[in-house]
Amino acid sequence: MHKSHLNHMFFFPPSSHSAGLVCAFGGMLRYAPGSYVRRLSDIDAIQPLTVRTVAIAVTFGFVTGAAAGLIGVGGGEFRIPVLVQLLGFPLKLAGGVNLVIGLFTVLLGVFRRWGQHSWTRGDLVLMAVMGVVSIAGAALGALGRGRLPSRPLKWIVCAYLIAVGLWMLYEAIAHLEHTLVEPSGVARWLLAAVVAFAIAVASGVLGVAGGEMRIPALLYLFSIPIKEAGTLSLMVSVPTVAAGAMTDRYMGRITNEMLMVAVLMGAASAVGVLCGAALVPSMHPEVIKGLLGLILLVATVRLTVTPER
């Protein structure tokens, strides 16, 4: 992509290019540039940078980044309440900001953790299949945020997180390993595509990277060990959050002021990722699984208490 195009996308106010992006999706969702999020009430809700804003962004960015580096999740379920409740972002705009922050987190997470594992050809193919379909799913979800019914989707995700979180805690305590299915050949790639697309759509709508949903799927549907599943999920999260963030930017949901907050929080997250990822080789897999189970349960609480506004 030409440098001027990148500058236009990320550092200048969005324009009518958004109409072209939507057309690329075959008119699946109607969109008139500026008619949805460019409401005065939404933009006025964004406060200028203050010492308090910077302190909150840096502190919570570091904490969620450390979780991402250690477990392999993006931490979006924890950042959304911070963006909405502490920084005052409207929920529909906070999702886009969260995706930009998540991009910092998952990119550095992949960089830091990639060399800690030995990858097979099957792992790489699985990663490629899930990554490609996630681009379309995340963009579709971001386009539909506010138009698609987010509340039913949120409750479905919460039910999934509760069930999987409790099960992972049970496995960690009982020192057990289970696999629901273990498909091979074409069935494996088809299942990967369907699962990845569904998670990416949910991620785009909710404004998260989706690691909390993706890692359990890799564990129980594809028999990927917990440490490798976290890294593989981070890799798939890269195109997922990038597609969602670009879509939000084109649609006018990420102003330059919001982008500055995202950069601050993302930079702090990057430092946290380095700290968390450094602990991965010395952590027992069952400890990581137990921590992920707890994170899933806490993430459920955070999702349910985030205000719908």
C-alpha angles and dihedrals in degrees: 000000000000116000092239090056091053091049090050093049098049108023108034130060113276117259142184090308085094090073090057092051092054092048088057088065091059096253092294088149127024117233132175110198111257095359096107115039102012091089115139092232092057096048094043089055090068110094123210118254114282135171088260092052092049092047093050093045094050096044098048092037091059094047095049090043091055090053090050093051094048103038104021098242125128095229094225095135088062097042096051094066089047092051093046104036103031103027097034099234116158108249095242090053095041091064093064093046089049091054092054090051089046090055090061090048100048095042093055091039091058092045093051099042104034097086093049093077140053110232127208125211089253091055091052093048090048089051092049094049093049093044096052097049090043090065092062093040095050094047091048091049092049091049090051097046106124092014098060115066101262097180097066090044091051092053092048090052091047092052089050092049093049094049095045094041093054092045093050091050089051092051092047093051095042093042092234134143124205135179122195097198135352109197123186137201119003093350089061093053093044092051090047091052094049094045094045093048093050092048092046093052090050090046092052093049094046095038097237136121093242100227092132088060098036102050095059089048090054090048100047104027102036104024094237112161115248097253094046090043090057093052094043090050091052089052092051089046091062097072090034097059093035092056092046094047093048091049092050091048092051091048093054098250095121114060122189090257091053090047090058090055089048092052092050093048091042093053091051089047090054090058090048091051091056091053095046096044091051088065096052099088092052097045121096112238092236091055091052091048091050091049090050090051090054091046091053091053093046090046088056091056092048092051093050096049096046106109119243102236 
